[in-house]
Amino acid sequence: MIQKNSQPLETVGTDFDRVMMQRCLELARNALGRTSPNPLVGAVIVKDGEIVGEGFHPRAGEPHAEVFALKSAGDRAFGSTIYVSLEPCNHYGRTPPCSEALIAAGVSKVVVGMVDPNPLVAGGGIARLRAAGIEVLVGVEQEACKKLNEGFIHRILHHRPFGILKYAMTLDGKIATTNGHSAWVTNQSSRSEVHQLRAACDAIIVGGNTVKLDNPYLTSHKEGAHNPLRVVMSRSLNLPEEAHLWQTSEAPTLVLTEKDANPDFQRRLQKQGVEVLELTPLTPDKVMSYFYERGFCNVLWECGGTLAASAIAQGAVQKVLAFIAPKIIGGSQAPTPVGDLGFTSMTQALSLERVEVRVLGSDCLIEGYLPFDT
């Protein structure tokens, strides 16, 4: 069950076009979490109503989706229609321009999900194809294409990764009991949803208290799925000597701290394969700037209320996923998902936009976007 608070958008293309574009998106998701700083892209080649080639972009530095699809189709690409979820590039980067490859293959029509926001492309690929006499249709399943690549789009437009705040809480707004116990707030369906979310992200951030209280793994819990970089923010490095996050054979871990914090513990972590980086001051804003330079598109905040409030206040969060379980635990001192934002009246409250509500078994997931000027 899904409820949305937005009006339906005008559809582009035929039913067949939309089915083929959905197939492009399905192919693109094969590379979830692996393509940054590049987008997720899928391509399907159709001739005489039959799919003759498919492909997706597996990771940065490797060929784009169109190239894999053309290779799959071979000679059958001539006179065909290619569906691609993102505008074909028209510039030389790590790989040659896809627009030229499509022209050389002799395709007759290109159906594009969305225009590439990258200024190096931004309509140039479409213009080049049309100049070569190829028919181009733009905007099929555009909103779905944009949502799949919202992290890439945000990175291109704002030079920062896209921040997602995820939390699980009880019906009375608690993320743990008064003594900090939190396993498990939500049901297995919700937890599986979180594991899929992690697989789509480049990094997942927690604070030191989460490591102490929960000793999390922060992995996607699925064989073959991408595991994000696990990140711990701790100014003092007052952290447990033994923790699941220090075991880096399954997934990498980065500890962010401030200059000269607990040098002995830093060395201990590094000997276990944990990356340690000093950032001063250690703030969500500075962390997101660092992750932009590192090439990340999607960063997941799975932290406690204090760090969550700082991330929101500093513009490090663009999207919120709130998992709500039909449980009541009470406790006037029990922790809540977001700490003090300094608001004193309800008119200051941040109202989520483009809200979707889903039911996951007995749980409820509310997904929405913070106002842009937060």
Disulfide bonds with the S-S distance in Angstrom:
none
